[in-house]
Amino acid sequence: MKKRKSVFVILLCVLAVTAVGIFSACEKTEQTPSVPELSEWMAMIDDSAPITDLAIPGSHDSGTAGMISLCETQDKDFAGQLAAGARYFDVRVRQKGNGDLVFYHTLSSNNSYETFLSDISSFLEKNPSEFLILDYQHRDPSGDRDYDNLLFSMLQSALGEDALLCAPDGMSDTDYVNSLTIGDVRGKVLVTLGDSKNVCDYSFVMVRDADESARDGSVLHSPYIGDYNRSDSSEYVEKYLDEYIKLYTRYDGGICVLQGQLTGGILEDVEARHNANMSAWIRALKDNPDLLKDINVIMRDYLNSKKCCDIIELNKYKGYVAPLKANAFDAMVAKLANY
């Protein structure tokens, strides 16, 4: 019996050491310097820029910082992502058995929903020029009206009703969103939910599409096809990004989110190998007006200041930088030119 226990203990130790070796051998995502101007980059955008055409950095699986390698997709907390330039957040919240509300990606994280609400409230108070999109892609439990009402009542309490964009009476959500410019939405938040309209009691909650099909009245299009995102990085960039753009440009307006991330495996390792290809594709958009016109939100893993700045810079080539802020905008971009 003692011998069997010893063998079992040795086996556990070997497995543990192997796991540590695998995780520690991961390629690391690039760290880039903080650039204070990125906290208020939208202040440099002309008021007339439509939100459905503005190039916006997005955070995929936003609340996963600090999770195990198989679940983590970001290594910055919410405040860090906001400071780096992210303005779209993929929100996935779970209610644990003890009632705690936390972000999750298969497993539960230690990142609380309350902290997220506090961080975005504080950020908008300090940076009233900015505009955020909160896309509630998944929640657990799903389809529970009382739970959804809890999430959105907390959001309203944290931000205040006036900060939450809501279509006026007699105007559809789609027409409203299509009419909005950055000048209309500074200091405010657009909220979308991956479900049909009226699944909760809050009229500011708007509809996003399902992964591969439209929902009636959807204001946000974010198609996701697993086989695309599990492909090789080169194939993804050369083939499937175009396929995604073809999918979401079928719709008449709305906010379009391009999936810039790959999935499967240890995600930091995957992104470290994918980053060069994806970033080169984004930077090349300035020379491809046919593709550039279809770019709105680009969602990425392991956001940093450089990744965000590459996306933000596209607004210069879209013609949306305010003339009086052009020099400041170029100076901001130049700080990251060598990364």
Beta strands, then each sheet from edge to edge (+ up, - down):
strand 1: 56-59
strand 2: 88-95
strand 3: 101-104
strand 4: 108-112
strand 5: 132-140
strand 6: 189-193
strand 7: 205-207
strand 8: 220-221
strand 9: 255-259
strand 10: 297-300
sheet 1: 4+ 3- 2+ 1+ 10+ 9+ 8+
sheet 2: 4+ 3- 2+ 5+ 6+ 7+
end
